[in-house]
Amino acid sequence: MSRIDIVYGGKPYTLGDRTVESLRAEITAAVTSGVPTWLRVNSGAGRYQDAYLLVSPGTAIAIVDVQPNAPDVILTDEQTFIADSTE
């Protein structure tokens, strides 16, 4: 199952069974239409609860494509390296 994390108002939310491309298209359509749109997402951990985010021009929203099988990448001031997930 795919999962997309969203940061809105400094708080994390999630969406499942969507693609980043379809979510970006939905948000772009809402912003370019100039009509405020409610985006239904999941809130909470363990037991999800519906939350509705208001998307309109000027809304600050971040989309994070969560890839469960991707290695962890650690960024430092001096180097970038892939963490060994077997440790």
PyMOL Python script that loads the backbone (N, CA, C, O; Angstrom):
from pymol import cmd

cmd.read_pdbstr("""\
ATOM      1  N   MET A   1       0.841  -1.177   0.000  1.00  0.00           N
ATOM      2  CA  MET A   1       0.000   0.000   0.000  1.00  0.00           C
ATOM      3  C   MET A   1       0.887   1.242   0.000  1.00  0.00           C
ATOM      4  O   MET A   1       1.858   1.324   0.752  1.00  0.00           O
ATOM      5  N   SER A   2       0.543   2.196  -0.845  1.00  0.00           N
ATOM      6  CA  SER A   2       1.312   3.431  -0.897  1.00  0.00           C
ATOM      7  C   SER A   2       0.778   4.414   0.140  1.00  0.00           C
ATOM      8  O   SER A   2      -0.396   4.388   0.509  1.00  0.00           O
ATOM      9  N   ARG A   3       1.672   5.273   0.594  1.00  0.00           N
ATOM     10  CA  ARG A   3       1.291   6.280   1.576  1.00  0.00           C
ATOM     11  C   ARG A   3       1.956   7.590   1.216  1.00  0.00           C
ATOM     12  O   ARG A   3       3.118   7.636   0.814  1.00  0.00           O
ATOM     13  N   ILE A   4       1.195   8.645   1.369  1.00  0.00           N
ATOM     14  CA  ILE A   4       1.727   9.984   1.152  1.00  0.00           C
ATOM     15  C   ILE A   4       1.581  10.737   2.459  1.00  0.00           C
ATOM     16  O   ILE A   4       0.499  10.776   3.045  1.00  0.00           O
ATOM     17  N   ASP A   5       2.663  11.332   2.910  1.00  0.00           N
ATOM     18  CA  ASP A   5       2.613  12.181   4.092  1.00  0.00           C
ATOM     19  C   ASP A   5       2.415  13.623   3.639  1.00  0.00           C
ATOM     20  O   ASP A   5       2.954  14.050   2.618  1.00  0.00           O
ATOM     21  N   ILE A   6       1.643  14.350   4.407  1.00  0.00           N
ATOM     22  CA  ILE A   6       1.371  15.756   4.122  1.00  0.00           C
ATOM     23  C   ILE A   6       1.665  16.547   5.387  1.00  0.00           C
ATOM     24  O   ILE A   6       1.300  16.134   6.488  1.00  0.00           O
ATOM     25  N   VAL A   7       2.319  17.673   5.224  1.00  0.00           N
ATOM     26  CA  VAL A   7       2.539  18.588   6.341  1.00  0.00           C
ATOM     27  C   VAL A   7       1.731  19.842   6.031  1.00  0.00           C
ATOM     28  O   VAL A   7       1.899  20.477   4.990  1.00  0.00           O
ATOM     29  N   TYR A   8       0.847  20.176   6.968  1.00  0.00           N
ATOM     30  CA  TYR A   8      -0.065  21.308   6.787  1.00  0.00           C
ATOM     31  C   TYR A   8      -0.184  22.004   8.133  1.00  0.00           C
ATOM     32  O   TYR A   8      -0.532  21.377   9.133  1.00  0.00           O
ATOM     33  N   GLY A   9       0.098  23.280   8.157  1.00  0.00           N
ATOM     34  CA  GLY A   9       0.043  24.015   9.417  1.00  0.00           C
ATOM     35  C   GLY A   9       1.025  23.489  10.446  1.00  0.00           C
ATOM     36  O   GLY A   9       0.803  23.620  11.650  1.00  0.00           O
ATOM     37  N   GLY A  10       2.126  22.887   9.967  1.00  0.00           N
ATOM     38  CA  GLY A  10       3.139  22.344  10.866  1.00  0.00           C
ATOM     39  C   GLY A  10       2.794  20.987  11.457  1.00  0.00           C
ATOM     40  O   GLY A  10       3.554  20.456  12.267  1.00  0.00           O
ATOM     41  N   LYS A  11       1.668  20.421  11.067  1.00  0.00           N
ATOM     42  CA  LYS A  11       1.250  19.122  11.609  1.00  0.00           C
ATOM     43  C   LYS A  11       1.235  18.067  10.509  1.00  0.00           C
ATOM     44  O   LYS A  11       0.941  18.381   9.355  1.00  0.00           O
ATOM     45  N   PRO A  12       1.554  16.806  10.859  1.00  0.00           N
ATOM     46  CA  PRO A  12       1.582  15.739   9.857  1.00  0.00           C
ATOM     47  C   PRO A  12       0.208  15.087   9.654  1.00  0.00           C
ATOM     48  O   PRO A  12      -0.560  14.900  10.598  1.00  0.00           O
ATOM     49  N   TYR A  13      -0.068  14.755   8.410  1.00  0.00           N
ATOM     50  CA  TYR A  13      -1.264  14.022   8.015  1.00  0.00           C
ATOM     51  C   TYR A  13      -0.838  12.975   7.000  1.00  0.00           C
ATOM     52  O   TYR A  13       0.278  13.039   6.485  1.00  0.00           O
ATOM     53  N   THR A  14      -1.705  12.010   6.702  1.00  0.00           N
ATOM     54  CA  THR A  14      -1.377  10.994   5.708  1.00  0.00           C
ATOM     55  C   THR A  14      -2.542  10.746   4.763  1.00  0.00           C
ATOM     56  O   THR A  14      -3.697  11.049   5.061  1.00  0.00           O
ATOM     57  N   LEU A  15      -2.196  10.186   3.620  1.00  0.00           N
ATOM     58  CA  LEU A  15      -3.167   9.716   2.633  1.00  0.00           C
ATOM     59  C   LEU A  15      -2.696   8.353   2.155  1.00  0.00           C
ATOM     60  O   LEU A  15      -1.497   8.138   1.981  1.00  0.00           O
ATOM     61  N   GLY A  16      -3.620   7.438   1.942  1.00  0.00           N
ATOM     62  CA  GLY A  16      -3.271   6.132   1.418  1.00  0.00           C
ATOM     63  C   GLY A  16      -3.912   5.895   0.070  1.00  0.00           C
ATOM     64  O   GLY A  16      -4.898   6.536  -0.293  1.00  0.00           O
ATOM     65  N   ASP A  17      -3.337   4.966  -0.663  1.00  0.00           N
ATOM     66  CA  ASP A  17      -3.868   4.547  -1.960  1.00  0.00           C
ATOM     67  C   ASP A  17      -4.084   5.695  -2.931  1.00  0.00           C
ATOM     68  O   ASP A  17      -5.082   5.730  -3.651  1.00  0.00           O
ATOM     69  N   ARG A  18      -3.156   6.623  -2.948  1.00  0.00           N
ATOM     70  CA  ARG A  18      -3.156   7.728  -3.908  1.00  0.00           C
ATOM     71  C   ARG A  18      -1.752   7.813  -4.482  1.00  0.00           C
ATOM     72  O   ARG A  18      -0.800   7.301  -3.893  1.00  0.00           O
ATOM     73  N   THR A  19      -1.630   8.445  -5.604  1.00  0.00           N
ATOM     74  CA  THR A  19      -0.309   8.718  -6.150  1.00  0.00           C
ATOM     75  C   THR A  19       0.022  10.186  -5.899  1.00  0.00           C
ATOM     76  O   THR A  19      -0.866  11.029  -5.771  1.00  0.00           O
ATOM     77  N   VAL A  20       1.304  10.464  -5.832  1.00  0.00           N
ATOM     78  CA  VAL A  20       1.741  11.847  -5.661  1.00  0.00           C
ATOM     79  C   VAL A  20       1.235  12.682  -6.839  1.00  0.00           C
ATOM     80  O   VAL A  20       0.811  13.824  -6.662  1.00  0.00           O
ATOM     81  N   GLU A  21       1.284  12.106  -8.031  1.00  0.00           N
ATOM     82  CA  GLU A  21       0.857  12.841  -9.221  1.00  0.00           C
ATOM     83  C   GLU A  21      -0.621  13.234  -9.143  1.00  0.00           C
ATOM     84  O   GLU A  21      -0.972  14.365  -9.481  1.00  0.00           O
ATOM     85  N   SER A  22      -1.496  12.315  -8.701  1.00  0.00           N
ATOM     86  CA  SER A  22      -2.922  12.636  -8.623  1.00  0.00           C
ATOM     87  C   SER A  22      -3.198  13.673  -7.530  1.00  0.00           C
ATOM     88  O   SER A  22      -4.068  14.529  -7.690  1.00  0.00           O
ATOM     89  N   LEU A  23      -2.460  13.594  -6.425  1.00  0.00           N
ATOM     90  CA  LEU A  23      -2.633  14.566  -5.347  1.00  0.00           C
ATOM     91  C   LEU A  23      -2.149  15.943  -5.784  1.00  0.00           C
ATOM     92  O   LEU A  23      -2.803  16.951  -5.515  1.00  0.00           O
ATOM     93  N   ARG A  24      -1.009  15.983  -6.454  1.00  0.00           N
ATOM     94  CA  ARG A  24      -0.506  17.266  -6.960  1.00  0.00           C
ATOM     95  C   ARG A  24      -1.488  17.886  -7.941  1.00  0.00           C
ATOM     96  O   ARG A  24      -1.714  19.096  -7.918  1.00  0.00           O
ATOM     97  N   ALA A  25      -2.073  17.058  -8.807  1.00  0.00           N
ATOM     98  CA  ALA A  25      -3.047  17.561  -9.780  1.00  0.00           C
ATOM     99  C   ALA A  25      -4.281  18.128  -9.070  1.00  0.00           C
ATOM    100  O   ALA A  25      -4.802  19.171  -9.467  1.00  0.00           O
ATOM    101  N   GLU A  26      -4.745  17.446  -8.027  1.00  0.00           N
ATOM    102  CA  GLU A  26      -5.910  17.915  -7.275  1.00  0.00           C
ATOM    103  C   GLU A  26      -5.632  19.245  -6.583  1.00  0.00           C
ATOM    104  O   GLU A  26      -6.460  20.156  -6.612  1.00  0.00           O
ATOM    105  N   ILE A  27      -4.460  19.348  -5.960  1.00  0.00           N
ATOM    106  CA  ILE A  27      -4.093  20.585  -5.265  1.00  0.00           C
ATOM    107  C   ILE A  27      -3.888  21.721  -6.269  1.00  0.00           C
ATOM    108  O   ILE A  27      -4.334  22.845  -6.037  1.00  0.00           O
ATOM    109  N   THR A  28      -3.219  21.431  -7.373  1.00  0.00           N
ATOM    110  CA  THR A  28      -2.996  22.446  -8.404  1.00  0.00           C
ATOM    111  C   THR A  28      -4.315  22.954  -8.967  1.00  0.00           C
ATOM    112  O   THR A  28      -4.482  24.156  -9.175  1.00  0.00           O
ATOM    113  N   ALA A  29      -5.250  22.045  -9.213  1.00  0.00           N
ATOM    114  CA  ALA A  29      -6.559  22.451  -9.735  1.00  0.00           C
ATOM    115  C   ALA A  29      -7.294  23.345  -8.739  1.00  0.00           C
ATOM    116  O   ALA A  29      -7.933  24.321  -9.131  1.00  0.00           O
ATOM    117  N   ALA A  30      -7.204  23.015  -7.464  1.00  0.00           N
ATOM    118  CA  ALA A  30      -7.863  23.825  -6.433  1.00  0.00           C
ATOM    119  C   ALA A  30      -7.257  25.222  -6.374  1.00  0.00           C
ATOM    120  O   ALA A  30      -7.977  26.216  -6.280  1.00  0.00           O
ATOM    121  N   VAL A  31      -5.941  25.291  -6.429  1.00  0.00           N
ATOM    122  CA  VAL A  31      -5.262  26.588  -6.316  1.00  0.00           C
ATOM    123  C   VAL A  31      -5.498  27.439  -7.558  1.00  0.00           C
ATOM    124  O   VAL A  31      -5.763  28.636  -7.448  1.00  0.00           O
ATOM    125  N   THR A  32      -5.404  26.829  -8.741  1.00  0.00           N
ATOM    126  CA  THR A  32      -5.569  27.625  -9.966  1.00  0.00           C
ATOM    127  C   THR A  32      -7.012  28.036 -10.212  1.00  0.00           C
ATOM    128  O   THR A  32      -7.262  29.033 -10.889  1.00  0.00           O
ATOM    129  N   SER A  33      -7.972  27.278  -9.670  1.00  0.00           N
ATOM    130  CA  SER A  33      -9.380  27.650  -9.846  1.00  0.00           C
ATOM    131  C   SER A  33      -9.751  28.847  -8.979  1.00  0.00           C
ATOM    132  O   SER A  33     -10.707  29.565  -9.270  1.00  0.00           O
ATOM    133  N   GLY A  34      -8.984  29.050  -7.913  1.00  0.00           N
ATOM    134  CA  GLY A  34      -9.288  30.140  -6.994  1.00  0.00           C
ATOM    135  C   GLY A  34     -10.439  29.831  -6.055  1.00  0.00           C
ATOM    136  O   GLY A  34     -10.833  30.673  -5.248  1.00  0.00           O
ATOM    137  N   VAL A  35     -10.983  28.615  -6.159  1.00  0.00           N
ATOM    138  CA  VAL A  35     -12.095  28.198  -5.297  1.00  0.00           C
ATOM    139  C   VAL A  35     -11.537  27.342  -4.168  1.00  0.00           C
ATOM    140  O   VAL A  35     -10.943  26.299  -4.440  1.00  0.00           O
ATOM    141  N   PRO A  36     -11.703  27.742  -2.918  1.00  0.00           N
ATOM    142  CA  PRO A  36     -11.205  26.930  -1.806  1.00  0.00           C
ATOM    143  C   PRO A  36     -11.790  25.517  -1.855  1.00  0.00           C
ATOM    144  O   PRO A  36     -12.980  25.333  -2.108  1.00  0.00           O
ATOM    145  N   THR A  37     -10.931  24.524  -1.607  1.00  0.00           N
ATOM    146  CA  THR A  37     -11.320  23.118  -1.693  1.00  0.00           C
ATOM    147  C   THR A  37     -10.879  22.398  -0.428  1.00  0.00           C
ATOM    148  O   THR A  37      -9.805  22.679   0.104  1.00  0.00           O
ATOM    149  N   TRP A  38     -11.695  21.477   0.053  1.00  0.00           N
ATOM    150  CA  TRP A  38     -11.349  20.672   1.227  1.00  0.00           C
ATOM    151  C   TRP A  38     -10.719  19.367   0.770  1.00  0.00           C
ATOM    152  O   TRP A  38     -11.277  18.655  -0.065  1.00  0.00           O
ATOM    153  N   LEU A  39      -9.565  19.064   1.318  1.00  0.00           N
ATOM    154  CA  LEU A  39      -8.845  17.822   1.031  1.00  0.00           C
ATOM    155  C   LEU A  39      -8.994  16.896   2.232  1.00  0.00           C
ATOM    156  O   LEU A  39      -8.557  17.238   3.331  1.00  0.00           O
ATOM    157  N   ARG A  40      -9.606  15.727   2.039  1.00  0.00           N
ATOM    158  CA  ARG A  40      -9.786  14.776   3.132  1.00  0.00           C
ATOM    159  C   ARG A  40      -8.522  13.938   3.310  1.00  0.00           C
ATOM    160  O   ARG A  40      -8.040  13.316   2.363  1.00  0.00           O
ATOM    161  N   VAL A  41      -7.998  13.928   4.517  1.00  0.00           N
ATOM    162  CA  VAL A  41      -6.771  13.202   4.855  1.00  0.00           C
ATOM    163  C   VAL A  41      -6.983  12.451   6.165  1.00  0.00           C
ATOM    164  O   VAL A  41      -8.032  12.570   6.799  1.00  0.00           O
ATOM    165  N   ASN A  42      -5.975  11.677   6.562  1.00  0.00           N
ATOM    166  CA  ASN A  42      -6.008  10.965   7.837  1.00  0.00           C
ATOM    167  C   ASN A  42      -5.207  11.732   8.877  1.00  0.00           C
ATOM    168  O   ASN A  42      -4.153  12.299   8.587  1.00  0.00           O
ATOM    169  N   SER A  43      -5.733  11.735  10.093  1.00  0.00           N
ATOM    170  CA  SER A  43      -5.050  12.378  11.206  1.00  0.00           C
ATOM    171  C   SER A  43      -4.899  11.355  12.321  1.00  0.00           C
ATOM    172  O   SER A  43      -5.759  10.494  12.503  1.00  0.00           O
ATOM    173  N   GLY A  44      -3.811  11.452  13.059  1.00  0.00           N
ATOM    174  CA  GLY A  44      -3.629  10.548  14.194  1.00  0.00           C
ATOM    175  C   GLY A  44      -2.759   9.363  13.843  1.00  0.00           C
ATOM    176  O   GLY A  44      -2.478   9.093  12.675  1.00  0.00           O
ATOM    177  N   ALA A  45      -2.343   8.671  14.872  1.00  0.00           N
ATOM    178  CA  ALA A  45      -1.506   7.480  14.704  1.00  0.00           C
ATOM    179  C   ALA A  45      -2.240   6.288  15.295  1.00  0.00           C
ATOM    180  O   ALA A  45      -2.909   6.406  16.321  1.00  0.00           O
ATOM    181  N   GLY A  46      -2.113   5.154  14.652  1.00  0.00           N
ATOM    182  CA  GLY A  46      -2.793   3.965  15.144  1.00  0.00           C
ATOM    183  C   GLY A  46      -4.221   3.915  14.644  1.00  0.00           C
ATOM    184  O   GLY A  46      -4.537   3.142  13.740  1.00  0.00           O
ATOM    185  N   ARG A  47      -5.070   4.718  15.211  1.00  0.00           N
ATOM    186  CA  ARG A  47      -6.464   4.796  14.765  1.00  0.00           C
ATOM    187  C   ARG A  47      -6.649   6.106  14.011  1.00  0.00           C
ATOM    188  O   ARG A  47      -6.605   7.189  14.595  1.00  0.00           O
ATOM    189  N   TYR A  48      -6.854   5.987  12.721  1.00  0.00           N
ATOM    190  CA  TYR A  48      -6.976   7.192  11.909  1.00  0.00           C
ATOM    191  C   TYR A  48      -8.335   7.852  12.075  1.00  0.00           C
ATOM    192  O   TYR A  48      -9.358   7.197  12.268  1.00  0.00           O
ATOM    193  N   GLN A  49      -8.301   9.167  11.992  1.00  0.00           N
ATOM    194  CA  GLN A  49      -9.515   9.970  12.010  1.00  0.00           C
ATOM    195  C   GLN A  49      -9.477  10.880  10.800  1.00  0.00           C
ATOM    196  O   GLN A  49      -8.418  11.385  10.428  1.00  0.00           O
ATOM    197  N   ASP A  50     -10.627  11.091  10.186  1.00  0.00           N
ATOM    198  CA  ASP A  50     -10.682  11.999   9.048  1.00  0.00           C
ATOM    199  C   ASP A  50     -10.369  13.421   9.496  1.00  0.00           C
ATOM    200  O   ASP A  50     -10.811  13.878  10.550  1.00  0.00           O
ATOM    201  N   ALA A  51      -9.600  14.097   8.668  1.00  0.00           N
ATOM    202  CA  ALA A  51      -9.327  15.518   8.859  1.00  0.00           C
ATOM    203  C   ALA A  51      -9.505  16.166   7.495  1.00  0.00           C
ATOM    204  O   ALA A  51      -9.286  15.524   6.468  1.00  0.00           O
ATOM    205  N   TYR A  52      -9.894  17.416   7.479  1.00  0.00           N
ATOM    206  CA  TYR A  52     -10.130  18.132   6.235  1.00  0.00           C
ATOM    207  C   TYR A  52      -9.255  19.378   6.208  1.00  0.00           C
ATOM    208  O   TYR A  52      -9.338  20.239   7.085  1.00  0.00           O
ATOM    209  N   LEU A  53      -8.411  19.451   5.173  1.00  0.00           N
ATOM    210  CA  LEU A  53      -7.488  20.571   5.028  1.00  0.00           C
ATOM    211  C   LEU A  53      -8.022  21.515   3.953  1.00  0.00           C
ATOM    212  O   LEU A  53      -8.381  21.078   2.860  1.00  0.00           O
ATOM    213  N   LEU A  54      -8.073  22.788   4.264  1.00  0.00           N
ATOM    214  CA  LEU A  54      -8.560  23.780   3.312  1.00  0.00           C
ATOM    215  C   LEU A  54      -7.416  24.190   2.386  1.00  0.00           C
ATOM    216  O   LEU A  54      -6.399  24.719   2.834  1.00  0.00           O
ATOM    217  N   VAL A  55      -7.596  23.941   1.095  1.00  0.00           N
ATOM    218  CA  VAL A  55      -6.587  24.277   0.095  1.00  0.00           C
ATOM    219  C   VAL A  55      -7.102  25.443  -0.734  1.00  0.00           C
ATOM    220  O   VAL A  55      -8.183  25.383  -1.318  1.00  0.00           O
ATOM    221  N   SER A  56      -6.308  26.500  -0.773  1.00  0.00           N
ATOM    222  CA  SER A  56      -6.658  27.691  -1.543  1.00  0.00           C
ATOM    223  C   SER A  56      -5.362  28.395  -1.923  1.00  0.00           C
ATOM    224  O   SER A  56      -4.300  28.027  -1.422  1.00  0.00           O
ATOM    225  N   PRO A  57      -5.421  29.405  -2.802  1.00  0.00           N
ATOM    226  CA  PRO A  57      -4.199  30.121  -3.142  1.00  0.00           C
ATOM    227  C   PRO A  57      -3.503  30.637  -1.882  1.00  0.00           C
ATOM    228  O   PRO A  57      -4.143  31.216  -1.004  1.00  0.00           O
ATOM    229  N   GLY A  58      -2.217  30.427  -1.801  1.00  0.00           N
ATOM    230  CA  GLY A  58      -1.433  30.871  -0.656  1.00  0.00           C
ATOM    231  C   GLY A  58      -1.314  29.846   0.457  1.00  0.00           C
ATOM    232  O   GLY A  58      -0.632  30.096   1.451  1.00  0.00           O
ATOM    233  N   THR A  59      -1.966  28.692   0.313  1.00  0.00           N
ATOM    234  CA  THR A  59      -1.884  27.641   1.323  1.00  0.00           C
ATOM    235  C   THR A  59      -0.496  27.006   1.306  1.00  0.00           C
ATOM    236  O   THR A  59       0.007  26.624   0.249  1.00  0.00           O
ATOM    237  N   ALA A  60       0.113  26.898   2.478  1.00  0.00           N
ATOM    238  CA  ALA A  60       1.408  26.214   2.578  1.00  0.00           C
ATOM    239  C   ALA A  60       1.143  24.743   2.863  1.00  0.00           C
ATOM    240  O   ALA A  60       0.579  24.399   3.902  1.00  0.00           O
ATOM    241  N   ILE A  61       1.551  23.869   1.934  1.00  0.00           N
ATOM    242  CA  ILE A  61       1.328  22.439   2.074  1.00  0.00           C
ATOM    243  C   ILE A  61       2.524  21.710   1.474  1.00  0.00           C
ATOM    244  O   ILE A  61       3.032  22.098   0.423  1.00  0.00           O
ATOM    245  N   ALA A  62       2.968  20.656   2.143  1.00  0.00           N
ATOM    246  CA  ALA A  62       4.091  19.859   1.651  1.00  0.00           C
ATOM    247  C   ALA A  62       3.617  18.429   1.458  1.00  0.00           C
ATOM    248  O   ALA A  62       2.877  17.892   2.282  1.00  0.00           O
ATOM    249  N   ILE A  63       4.051  17.814   0.360  1.00  0.00           N
ATOM    250  CA  ILE A  63       3.712  16.433   0.041  1.00  0.00           C
ATOM    251  C   ILE A  63       4.994  15.615   0.116  1.00  0.00           C
ATOM    252  O   ILE A  63       6.000  15.970  -0.499  1.00  0.00           O
ATOM    253  N   VAL A  64       4.958  14.511   0.875  1.00  0.00           N
ATOM    254  CA  VAL A  64       6.129  13.640   1.017  1.00  0.00           C
ATOM    255  C   VAL A  64       5.751  12.262   0.508  1.00  0.00           C
ATOM    256  O   VAL A  64       4.849  11.621   1.049  1.00  0.00           O
ATOM    257  N   ASP A  65       6.436  11.803  -0.532  1.00  0.00           N
ATOM    258  CA  ASP A  65       6.188  10.480  -1.100  1.00  0.00           C
ATOM    259  C   ASP A  65       6.930   9.448  -0.255  1.00  0.00           C
ATOM    260  O   ASP A  65       8.151   9.326  -0.354  1.00  0.00           O
ATOM    261  N   VAL A  66       6.208   8.717   0.563  1.00  0.00           N
ATOM    262  CA  VAL A  66       6.813   7.715   1.449  1.00  0.00           C
ATOM    263  C   VAL A  66       7.020   6.436   0.664  1.00  0.00           C
ATOM    264  O   VAL A  66       6.069   5.857   0.139  1.00  0.00           O
ATOM    265  N   GLN A  67       8.268   5.998   0.586  1.00  0.00           N
ATOM    266  CA  GLN A  67       8.592   4.774  -0.134  1.00  0.00           C
ATOM    267  C   GLN A  67       9.150   3.773   0.862  1.00  0.00           C
ATOM    268  O   GLN A  67      10.294   3.901   1.299  1.00  0.00           O
ATOM    269  N   PRO A  68       8.343   2.767   1.228  1.00  0.00           N
ATOM    270  CA  PRO A  68       8.719   1.864   2.315  1.00  0.00           C
ATOM    271  C   PRO A  68       9.993   1.062   2.088  1.00  0.00           C
ATOM    272  O   PRO A  68      10.643   0.676   3.059  1.00  0.00           O
ATOM    273  N   ASN A  69      10.370   0.801   0.853  1.00  0.00           N
ATOM    274  CA  ASN A  69      11.552  -0.022   0.603  1.00  0.00           C
ATOM    275  C   ASN A  69      12.800   0.781   0.268  1.00  0.00           C
ATOM    276  O   ASN A  69      13.851   0.213  -0.031  1.00  0.00           O
ATOM    277  N   ALA A  70      12.682   2.105   0.319  1.00  0.00           N
ATOM    278  CA  ALA A  70      13.829   2.943  -0.003  1.00  0.00           C
ATOM    279  C   ALA A  70      14.787   3.002   1.186  1.00  0.00           C
ATOM    280  O   ALA A  70      14.347   3.034   2.336  1.00  0.00           O
ATOM    281  N   PRO A  71      16.102   3.016   0.912  1.00  0.00           N
ATOM    282  CA  PRO A  71      17.054   3.121   2.026  1.00  0.00           C
ATOM    283  C   PRO A  71      16.986   4.505   2.657  1.00  0.00           C
ATOM    284  O   PRO A  71      16.609   5.476   2.002  1.00  0.00           O
ATOM    285  N   ASP A  72      17.350   4.587   3.924  1.00  0.00           N
ATOM    286  CA  ASP A  72      17.409   5.868   4.608  1.00  0.00           C
ATOM    287  C   ASP A  72      18.620   6.643   4.129  1.00  0.00           C
ATOM    288  O   ASP A  72      19.728   6.108   4.073  1.00  0.00           O
ATOM    289  N   VAL A  73      18.413   7.885   3.789  1.00  0.00           N
ATOM    290  CA  VAL A  73      19.509   8.760   3.390  1.00  0.00           C
ATOM    291  C   VAL A  73      19.713   9.762   4.509  1.00  0.00           C
ATOM    292  O   VAL A  73      18.773  10.428   4.945  1.00  0.00           O
ATOM    293  N   ILE A  74      20.946   9.860   4.966  1.00  0.00           N
ATOM    294  CA  ILE A  74      21.276  10.755   6.063  1.00  0.00           C
ATOM    295  C   ILE A  74      22.121  11.892   5.515  1.00  0.00           C
ATOM    296  O   ILE A  74      23.158  11.660   4.894  1.00  0.00           O
ATOM    297  N   LEU A  75      21.676  13.125   5.745  1.00  0.00           N
ATOM    298  CA  LEU A  75      22.406  14.292   5.270  1.00  0.00           C
ATOM    299  C   LEU A  75      23.140  14.935   6.435  1.00  0.00           C
ATOM    300  O   LEU A  75      22.558  15.163   7.496  1.00  0.00           O
ATOM    301  N   THR A  76      24.396  15.220   6.237  1.00  0.00           N
ATOM    302  CA  THR A  76      25.176  15.939   7.227  1.00  0.00           C
ATOM    303  C   THR A  76      25.816  17.128   6.533  1.00  0.00           C
ATOM    304  O   THR A  76      25.697  17.271   5.316  1.00  0.00           O
ATOM    305  N   ASP A  77      26.492  17.981   7.288  1.00  0.00           N
ATOM    306  CA  ASP A  77      27.157  19.125   6.679  1.00  0.00           C
ATOM    307  C   ASP A  77      28.291  18.700   5.750  1.00  0.00           C
ATOM    308  O   ASP A  77      28.611  19.405   4.793  1.00  0.00           O
ATOM    309  N   GLU A  78      28.891  17.556   6.032  1.00  0.00           N
ATOM    310  CA  GLU A  78      30.086  17.153   5.303  1.00  0.00           C
ATOM    311  C   GLU A  78      29.834  16.073   4.264  1.00  0.00           C
ATOM    312  O   GLU A  78      30.590  15.964   3.299  1.00  0.00           O
ATOM    313  N   GLN A  79      28.788  15.271   4.438  1.00  0.00           N
ATOM    314  CA  GLN A  79      28.608  14.151   3.540  1.00  0.00           C
ATOM    315  C   GLN A  79      27.158  13.655   3.502  1.00  0.00           C
ATOM    316  O   GLN A  79      26.348  13.970   4.374  1.00  0.00           O
ATOM    317  N   THR A  80      26.872  12.893   2.495  1.00  0.00           N
ATOM    318  CA  THR A  80      25.586  12.217   2.385  1.00  0.00           C
ATOM    319  C   THR A  80      25.890  10.731   2.290  1.00  0.00           C
ATOM    320  O   THR A  80      26.755  10.317   1.517  1.00  0.00           O
ATOM    321  N   PHE A  81      25.183   9.934   3.071  1.00  0.00           N
ATOM    322  CA  PHE A  81      25.403   8.507   2.962  1.00  0.00           C
ATOM    323  C   PHE A  81      24.102   7.762   3.205  1.00  0.00           C
ATOM    324  O   PHE A  81      23.167   8.296   3.803  1.00  0.00           O
ATOM    325  N   ILE A  82      24.054   6.518   2.732  1.00  0.00           N
ATOM    326  CA  ILE A  82      22.882   5.684   2.891  1.00  0.00           C
ATOM    327  C   ILE A  82      23.086   4.833   4.131  1.00  0.00           C
ATOM    328  O   ILE A  82      24.088   4.130   4.257  1.00  0.00           O
ATOM    329  N   ALA A  83      22.127   4.903   5.043  1.00  0.00           N
ATOM    330  CA  ALA A  83      22.229   4.141   6.299  1.00  0.00           C
ATOM    331  C   ALA A  83      22.029   2.657   6.005  1.00  0.00           C
ATOM    332  O   ALA A  83      21.210   2.285   5.165  1.00  0.00           O
ATOM    333  N   ASP A  84      22.767   1.838   6.689  1.00  0.00           N
ATOM    334  CA  ASP A  84      22.635   0.395   6.555  1.00  0.00           C
ATOM    335  C   ASP A  84      21.433  -0.042   7.391  1.00  0.00           C
ATOM    336  O   ASP A  84      21.440   0.068   8.617  1.00  0.00           O
ATOM    337  N   SER A  85      20.407  -0.538   6.711  1.00  0.00           N
ATOM    338  CA  SER A  85      19.172  -0.910   7.404  1.00  0.00           C
ATOM    339  C   SER A  85      19.286  -2.255   8.114  1.00  0.00           C
ATOM    340  O   SER A  85      18.341  -2.677   8.780  1.00  0.00           O
ATOM    341  N   THR A  86      20.424  -2.936   7.985  1.00  0.00           N
ATOM    342  CA  THR A  86      20.578  -4.231   8.641  1.00  0.00           C
ATOM    343  C   THR A  86      21.142  -4.111  10.033  1.00  0.00           C
ATOM    344  O   THR A  86      21.223  -5.105  10.755  1.00  0.00           O
ATOM    345  N   GLU A  87      21.537  -2.909  10.428  1.00  0.00           N
ATOM    346  CA  GLU A  87      22.109  -2.726  11.758  1.00  0.00           C
ATOM    347  C   GLU A  87      21.069  -2.712  12.838  1.00  0.00           C
ATOM    348  O   GLU A  87      21.402  -2.566  14.014  1.00  0.00           O
TER     349      GLU A  87
END
""", "prot")
cmd.dss("prot")
cmd.show_as("cartoon", "prot")
cmd.util.cbc("prot")
cmd.orient("prot")
